[in-house]
Each structure stands twice: as C-alpha cells, then as structure tokens.
Amino acid sequence: WAATSLLAQDGSNGSNGSNGTNGTDGLNTATVYLFQRTATSTAPSLPSATVTYTFATGAASGVNNGWAQSMPTTGGAYRWVTTATALSTGTTDTIASGEWAATSLLAQDGSNGSNGSNGSNGNNAVYLQLTKTNWTFAADSAGAVSDFSGGVSVASVLSATSDDTSLWTISKADGTGVTSSLSGTMISVSAMTTDTAAITVTATRSGYVTLTGTFALSKAKASPVSSATIVNNGFNLSIGSNSTPSNSAVRFNSDGTTSKKYLSNTYQAANNWYVPTTTGIGSSFWVKATLSSGSALASGTLGTWQPLSSAVGWTQQIASGVSVKDSFLDIQFATDSAGVNVVAIASIELLCDTT
C-alpha cells in the first residue's frame, strides 16, 4: 500500500446570515348563519343591507329583512336559513347583499294529527257540607262555658243530583283545646279550653278526592260585671215553631225582662236579661245581635248597638209553604253605645219549621 495522503478536511463555520422578512397575516374565516320564520311557503327576501361580522364575538350587525342569527320561537310554520362566508385578515368582515346563499327551507311544522277518542265520563262533582261551619260559645269573663249544646254540626256529602253521604266515610280530628264526639255524621263539642279552636271534618271514598271541611269555634267572653250591675250572663234560648204560618221571635224589654213568641202571635215571658226586673234599667244598656249561622231573619237589626231604653227584638217567619228556617244569634249587652264594655252575652236560636 502507498503511504496515506490527506485527501480533504472540513473548513471552519461561516458567519450567520441576516433574518428574512415577515410573512403576510393569515385570514380569519367563519360561516355566518341567518334564520327566519314565515307563515307561507314563499321564501323570504335575502338581506339587502351590508352586514358587518365580528370574528371575536360572532355577532353580525346590520341584518335586515326579518333575518336573525338564531331561529325565532314564533312567526309561522316555515323555518328558513341562509349562509355567507366571512373572510378577512382583520377583526371584522363586511358581507355584501350579493354574498348570501339562496334561501333554503330548513323545516316546517307538520299537519295536525287526527282527533283522539273520547275519554270516559268523570265522576259527578261532590262537596262536603256542614250544617254549621262556625259557632261561638257564651263564656264568663274567665272563659268558662256552661252550655255546649249549640256546638253541633252535621256533615253530609252532596252531588249535583243526590245526597251521597251513605257512600262516604266521615271522620273528624279535634284541634288544640277542643274535645268533640262523632255520632254517625254529627259532630258534638263537649269541652273547649282555648278561646278559639277548630275541628277538621273529612269525607273519604275509594276512587274520589278526599273532601275536607272546618268547624270553627270561638268564645265570647263577658267582661267582669260590677256588683251594681246584675246581668243574666251567658244564657241560651231556643225558640221553635212548627205551625203554618210559623213565627219565632225574641224581644229584650227595657225593664230587664225577655219575651219570646212561637206558635201564636202572643209574646210570653222568658229568661230575664237583667236581674231583678227593674223599670227603666234598659236606659243604661245597649244590645247587639250577630247572625252566627243559619237563615236570614225576617226582621230585626243585626250588627248594630241598639239602646235598650225601649224594646229591641228579632223575628224569623215562614208565611206559607213547606220550609225550614233556622237562625242562630250571638247577643251581646254593653253599658256604652260603642260596645267597649260588654257585660253579658247570650245565644238565641229562632226556628220555623212547616214541614
């Protein structure tokens, strides 16, 4: 072999070249959708104004001819769409009217389906009725009630055509402070320790909505009576007549006596409202009657304090025919015309029954 000879060797690195020029900006691009609804199958006109599209927000301004960037929720059965391409090196692009694609029908409402078959008949409307929905017991100033006989209500379930009570189960729930019993469908209060109370009455039947009613109770407590004012406080009076014509009436006289009328047209003595009988004592008292439940009266002023300087009374009447009218009155006695100082109370029932 010949002696080794150096054929070639790498040269040293050359110096760096200069930077090239910047390239041109890229293009922003987006497809812009517009929507419209119409009531007819005729395609709506395309936008005729120049529209400006902002790439950062996707908002198109200047849209006209009823077009919008989202499908309207109302406006007709026909839903239309058109599109255009926004292309620009800037942040916005202007879309001329001629750039929009032909209007296309995107969707339309279908025709109404055929009517369904008739449903089965529903149950007759029913409701729970109570003969009394409220009652006020006469009580002394301490709230003690001596007579609960008026606290009775009878429940019945009625439909549009009949009394359906026998088809339902009646129950009751005593509220706080009241004790009552249920016999058949009759609720009877026997004790009450609070000033107000309520009994919830319920009627149930399979396949029907549960019916409920409320028997609301309260006490009318008398103010303490001074020794010089001896008033018969908390008495109850029931006056009934079953003749034809039928009259039931009560009258408080100016001497402290009470008169009642039934069967005949002659007043008879009843409980004194003031003891003892004293001529002219009514000049120191006023009386007010409130219809707590039952039928409207034939005569007598309700809800107004009346002076007992002369007789004051109320009447229930059936002139003819077969009927029942039963009225329950709460009576208050006071020593002033405004009723600020109530000194006694009473409960009166006026019943006319020609059945």
C-alpha positions as a printed NumPy array, in Angstrom:
array([[   0.   ,    0.   ,    0.   ],
       [   1.072,    3.57 ,   -0.791],
       [   1.703,    5.971,    2.047],
       [  -1.517,    7.644,    3.46 ],
       [  -2.228,   11.024,    1.923],
       [  -4.653,   13.791,    3.3  ],
       [  -7.41 ,   13.951,    0.792],
       [  -9.545,   16.804,    2.365],
       [ -10.609,   18.418,    5.686],
       [ -13.698,   20.459,    6.869],
       [ -13.413,   24.207,    6.789],
       [ -14.367,   26.455,    9.787],
       [ -18.093,   27.601,   10.278],
       [ -19.196,   30.61 ,    8.332],
       [ -20.969,   33.656,    9.995],
       [ -24.865,   33.703,   10.471],
       [ -26.974,   35.089,    7.64 ],
       [ -29.424,   38.047,    8.128],
       [ -33.171,   37.478,    9.19 ],
       [ -35.741,   37.04 ,    6.436],
       [ -38.759,   39.376,    6.037],
       [ -42.061,   38.664,    7.995],
       [ -44.709,   36.66 ,    6.235],
       [ -48.143,   38.162,    5.431],
       [ -51.039,   37.894,    8.029],
       [ -53.287,   34.828,    7.823],
       [ -57.036,   35.021,    7.081],
       [ -59.897,   34.933,    9.65 ],
       [ -62.809,   32.894,    8.307],
       [ -66.294,   31.938,    9.574],
       [ -69.601,   30.702,    8.169],
       [ -72.416,   33.097,    9.117],
       [ -75.941,   31.635,    9.509],
       [ -79.174,   33.682,    9.425],
       [ -82.664,   32.34 ,   10.204],
       [ -86.253,   33.43 ,    9.638],
       [ -89.813,   32.059,   10.124],
       [ -92.79 ,   32.771,    7.854],
       [ -96.425,   31.754,    7.702],
       [ -96.301,   30.845,    3.986],
       [ -94.126,   28.638,    1.781],
       [ -92.798,   31.657,   -0.152],
       [ -89.092,   32.122,    0.55 ],
       [ -88.299,   35.468,    2.224],
       [ -86.003,   38.043,    0.609],
       [ -82.303,   37.835,    1.438],
       [ -80.622,   40.621,    3.458],
       [ -80.29 ,   43.689,    1.264],
       [ -78.006,   45.743,    3.514],
       [ -74.288,   45.346,    4.12 ],
       [ -73.673,   43.214,    7.213],
       [ -70.632,   43.59 ,    9.462],
       [ -69.395,   40.389,   11.127],
       [ -67.074,   40.481,   14.177],
       [ -64.893,   37.367,   14.451],
       [ -64.206,   37.669,   18.191],
       [ -67.88 ,   37.782,   19.241],
       [ -69.605,   36.057,   16.323],
       [ -72.08 ,   38.96 ,   16.114],
       [ -73.477,   40.19 ,   12.816],
       [ -74.803,   43.776,   12.752],
       [ -76.888,   45.479,   10.105],
       [ -79.03 ,   42.392,    9.318],
       [ -82.402,   43.372,    7.8  ],
       [ -85.466,   41.932,    6.004],
       [ -86.548,   39.925,    9.083],
       [ -83.438,   37.75 ,    9.419],
       [ -81.764,   36.891,   12.752],
       [ -78.768,   34.897,   13.928],
       [ -80.972,   32.488,   15.939],
       [ -84.219,   30.796,   14.958],
       [ -87.218,   32.834,   16.182],
       [ -89.579,   30.986,   18.574],
       [ -92.653,   32.363,   16.789],
       [ -93.55 ,   33.646,   13.35 ],
       [ -95.031,   30.779,   11.372],
       [ -94.711,   27.151,   10.339],
       [ -91.89 ,   27.652,    7.812],
       [ -88.296,   27.921,    9.038],
       [ -85.693,   29.333,    6.611],
       [ -81.88 ,   29.572,    6.586],
       [ -79.216,   31.378,    4.528],
       [ -75.424,   31.463,    4.882],
       [ -72.442,   33.572,    3.871],
       [ -68.705,   33.263,    4.423],
       [ -66.864,   35.964,    6.373],
       [ -63.195,   36.137,    5.258],
       [ -60.739,   38.838,    6.317],
       [ -57.273,   39.465,    7.645],
       [ -58.809,   41.971,   10.077],
       [ -61.035,   41.567,   13.127],
       [ -64.23 ,   42.163,   11.126],
       [ -65.553,   41.485,    7.656],
       [ -68.295,   43.183,    5.653],
       [ -70.716,   40.909,    3.826],
       [ -72.41 ,   42.468,    0.816],
       [ -76.024,   41.64 ,   -0.079],
       [ -74.948,   39.519,   -3.026],
       [ -72.799,   37.201,   -0.909],
       [ -75.697,   35.392,    0.803],
       [ -76.596,   31.888,   -0.374],
       [ -80.072,   31.243,   -1.757],
       [ -82.708,   30.9  ,    0.938],
       [ -83.279,   27.246,    1.931],
       [ -86.257,   25.743,    3.763],
       [ -84.775,   24.233,    6.917],
       [ -88.   ,   22.789,    8.394],
       [ -91.755,   23.255,    8.558],
       [ -94.485,   22.24 ,   11.006],
       [ -96.337,   19.034,   10.232],
       [-100.115,   18.884,    9.837],
       [-102.368,   18.256,   12.835],
       [-102.966,   14.652,   13.75 ],
       [-106.429,   13.142,   13.866],
       [-108.531,   13.616,   16.99 ],
       [-108.125,   11.056,   19.729],
       [-111.028,    9.004,   21.026],
       [-113.289,   10.485,   23.694],
       [-112.305,    9.878,   27.288],
       [-114.572,    8.102,   29.74 ],
       [-117.043,   10.148,   31.774],
       [-115.689,   11.587,   35.023],
       [-117.284,   11.295,   38.453],
       [-120.065,   13.683,   39.386],
       [-118.894,   16.753,   41.271],
       [-119.344,   16.309,   45.022],
       [-118.835,   18.56 ,   48.023],
       [-118.812,   18.293,   51.798],
       [-121.471,   20.343,   53.579],
       [-121.609,   21.172,   57.302],
       [-124.822,   22.457,   58.874],
       [-122.595,   24.825,   60.869],
       [-119.143,   25.983,   59.826],
       [-118.657,   28.143,   62.927],
       [-120.092,   28.592,   66.405],
       [-119.439,   30.998,   69.277],
       [-119.946,   29.789,   72.848],
       [-121.069,   32.174,   75.559],
       [-118.434,   32.204,   78.312],
       [-117.88 ,   34.047,   81.55 ],
       [-115.03 ,   36.511,   81.95 ],
       [-112.657,   33.645,   82.812],
       [-113.581,   31.761,   79.637],
       [-115.692,   29.043,   81.279],
       [-118.527,   27.707,   79.074],
       [-121.571,   26.323,   80.855],
       [-123.557,   25.219,   77.797],
       [-122.053,   23.383,   74.8  ],
       [-125.416,   22.4  ,   73.275],
       [-125.05 ,   24.802,   70.357],
       [-121.725,   23.308,   69.271],
       [-123.226,   20.704,   66.952],
       [-122.667,   20.33 ,   63.204],
       [-123.874,   17.6  ,   60.852],
       [-121.76 ,   16.587,   57.845],
       [-123.183,   15.431,   54.52 ],
       [-121.758,   14.775,   51.058],
       [-123.847,   16.109,   48.197],
       [-123.557,   15.708,   44.446],
       [-125.329,   17.592,   41.709],
       [-128.235,   15.182,   41.818],
       [-128.358,   13.448,   45.205],
       [-127.271,   13.084,   48.824],
       [-124.365,   10.62 ,   48.666],
       [-123.455,   10.695,   52.366],
       [-124.082,    6.968,   52.857],
       [-121.401,    6.178,   50.243],
       [-118.686,    8.105,   52.107],
       [-116.803,    7.625,   55.376],
       [-116.98 ,   10.667,   57.663],
       [-114.231,   11.289,   60.235],
       [-113.101,   14.235,   62.339],
       [-109.943,   15.486,   64.028],
       [-110.107,   17.8  ,   67.056],
       [-107.776,   20.756,   67.037],
       [-105.864,   22.048,   70.057],
       [-108.082,   22.87 ,   73.037],
       [-111.333,   21.248,   71.866],
       [-112.986,   17.907,   72.587],
       [-115.823,   16.54 ,   70.478],
       [-117.578,   13.301,   69.605],
       [-118.758,   11.877,   66.271],
       [-122.046,   10.004,   66.117],
       [-122.809,    8.943,   62.57 ],
       [-122.201,   12.221,   60.763],
       [-122.948,   14.547,   63.715],
       [-120.08 ,   16.323,   65.467],
       [-120.824,   17.48 ,   69.05 ],
       [-118.466,   19.664,   71.082],
       [-118.193,   18.727,   74.764],
       [-115.248,   20.799,   76.034],
       [-113.107,   23.752,   74.972],
       [-110.13 ,   25.1  ,   76.913],
       [-108.867,   27.685,   74.411],
       [-110.534,   30.887,   73.204],
       [-110.568,   29.621,   69.605],
       [-110.382,   26.124,   68.155],
       [-111.249,   24.136,   65.05 ],
       [-112.408,   20.649,   64.153],
       [-111.365,   19.257,   60.767],
       [-114.042,   17.089,   59.154],
       [-113.019,   14.624,   56.42 ],
       [-115.037,   12.548,   53.936],
       [-113.318,    9.689,   52.064],
       [-114.406,    7.292,   49.326],
       [-112.403,    4.957,   47.111],
       [-111.716,    6.479,   43.706],
       [-112.584,   10.014,   44.81 ],
       [-110.629,   13.005,   46.054],
       [-110.75 ,   13.401,   49.847],
       [-113.162,   16.144,   50.941],
       [-112.477,   18.336,   53.975],
       [-114.324,   20.994,   55.938],
       [-113.709,   23.031,   59.093],
       [-115.972,   23.618,   62.078],
       [-114.517,   26.814,   63.587],
       [-115.187,   27.556,   67.268],
       [-114.712,   30.61 ,   69.467],
       [-115.728,   32.053,   72.807],
       [-117.471,   35.331,   73.517],
       [-116.139,   36.133,   76.972],
       [-118.04 ,   38.566,   79.164],
       [-116.315,   41.453,   80.878],
       [-116.317,   41.328,   84.668],
       [-119.617,   42.707,   85.984],
       [-119.681,   45.133,   88.905],
       [-121.858,   44.309,   91.913],
       [-124.192,   47.142,   90.951],
       [-124.883,   45.584,   87.517],
       [-126.564,   42.225,   87.884],
       [-126.961,   40.895,   84.333],
       [-128.013,   37.349,   83.425],
       [-124.806,   36.392,   81.601],
       [-124.343,   33.506,   79.184],
       [-127.931,   32.268,   78.952],
       [-129.166,   30.308,   75.92 ],
       [-132.674,   30.426,   74.482],
       [-134.113,   28.217,   71.742],
       [-137.476,   29.244,   70.265],
       [-139.19 ,   26.93 ,   67.781],
       [-142.484,   26.974,   65.904],
       [-143.977,   24.288,   63.657],
       [-147.319,   25.88 ,   62.787],
       [-148.323,   27.431,   59.445],
       [-147.752,   30.323,   59.218],
       [-144.746,   29.962,   61.521],
       [-143.294,   32.726,   63.728],
       [-140.376,   32.645,   66.165],
       [-139.279,   35.858,   67.859],
       [-137.31 ,   37.175,   70.829],
       [-137.553,   40.63 ,   72.437],
       [-135.493,   42.277,   75.167],
       [-137.577,   44.746,   77.163],
       [-136.483,   47.951,   78.877],
       [-137.27 ,   46.57 ,   82.371],
       [-134.766,   43.665,   82.086],
       [-137.291,   41.033,   81.038],
       [-137.128,   38.877,   77.889],
       [-140.141,   37.865,   75.813],
       [-140.438,   35.05 ,   73.28 ],
       [-143.067,   34.296,   70.653],
       [-143.824,   30.986,   68.958],
       [-146.863,   29.097,   67.62 ],
       [-149.199,   32.029,   68.399],
       [-148.666,   35.746,   67.922],
       [-148.555,   36.356,   71.672],
       [-145.281,   37.1  ,   73.487],
       [-144.546,   35.037,   76.588],
       [-142.041,   35.523,   79.392],
       [-138.559,   34.008,   79.055],
       [-135.23 ,   34.416,   80.898],
       [-134.578,   37.893,   82.26 ],
       [-131.62 ,   39.588,   80.63 ],
       [-131.295,   41.711,   83.814],
       [-131.983,   40.552,   87.363],
       [-134.022,   41.686,   89.138],
       [-136.707,   43.192,   86.899],
       [-136.152,   46.942,   87.134],
       [-138.26 ,   49.605,   85.455],
       [-136.178,   51.706,   83.067],
       [-132.936,   49.721,   83.582],
       [-132.603,   49.456,   79.801],
       [-131.604,   53.134,   79.657],
       [-128.181,   52.034,   80.987],
       [-127.6  ,   49.276,   78.413],
       [-127.191,   48.626,   74.698],
       [-127.644,   45.328,   72.827],
       [-126.206,   43.948,   69.566],
       [-127.159,   40.768,   67.672],
       [-124.969,   38.924,   65.161],
       [-126.25 ,   36.144,   62.894],
       [-123.606,   33.457,   63.553],
       [-125.15 ,   30.899,   61.176],
       [-128.369,   29.788,   59.554],
       [-131.152,   31.529,   57.648],
       [-131.546,   35.259,   57.187],
       [-134.059,   36.853,   59.583],
       [-137.473,   38.159,   58.658],
       [-136.92 ,   41.307,   60.73 ],
       [-134.568,   42.872,   63.249],
       [-131.346,   44.898,   63.03 ],
       [-128.062,   42.979,   63.04 ],
       [-124.513,   44.137,   63.754],
       [-125.527,   47.468,   65.343],
       [-125.576,   48.528,   69.006],
       [-129.164,   49.484,   69.91 ],
       [-130.305,   51.217,   73.118],
       [-132.488,   49.168,   75.443],
       [-134.391,   52.243,   76.577],
       [-137.173,   50.621,   74.538],
       [-137.785,   47.011,   73.493],
       [-135.433,   45.501,   70.881],
       [-136.198,   42.257,   69.07 ],
       [-135.672,   39.906,   66.117],
       [-138.089,   37.643,   64.21 ],
       [-137.937,   34.574,   61.971],
       [-141.039,   33.787,   59.909],
       [-142.483,   31.445,   57.275],
       [-145.694,   32.956,   55.937],
       [-146.744,   29.942,   53.84 ],
       [-145.499,   26.776,   52.191],
       [-143.361,   23.917,   53.432],
       [-139.934,   25.04 ,   54.591],
       [-137.411,   25.212,   57.431],
       [-135.674,   28.39 ,   58.567],
       [-133.213,   28.087,   61.454],
       [-131.256,   31.134,   62.664],
       [-128.577,   31.32 ,   65.378],
       [-127.887,   34.692,   67.02 ],
       [-124.996,   35.787,   69.235],
       [-126.252,   38.515,   71.62 ],
       [-124.039,   40.989,   73.493],
       [-125.   ,   43.507,   76.185],
       [-122.871,   46.571,   76.904],
       [-123.004,   49.625,   79.165],
       [-121.99 ,   52.012,   76.367],
       [-123.213,   52.726,   72.834],
       [-119.894,   51.721,   71.233],
       [-119.822,   48.301,   72.878],
       [-116.489,   48.897,   74.606],
       [-117.677,   47.478,   77.932],
       [-119.506,   44.236,   77.135],
       [-121.04 ,   42.885,   80.352],
       [-123.026,   39.85 ,   79.193],
       [-123.728,   37.567,   76.26 ],
       [-126.457,   35.167,   75.185],
       [-127.159,   32.656,   72.395],
       [-130.567,   32.618,   70.703],
       [-131.974,   30.125,   68.201],
       [-135.071,   31.089,   66.148],
       [-136.549,   28.085,   64.345],
       [-139.538,   27.935,   61.983],
       [-140.43 ,   24.523,   60.577],
       [-143.554,   23.924,   58.453],
       [-142.512,   20.543,   57.061]])
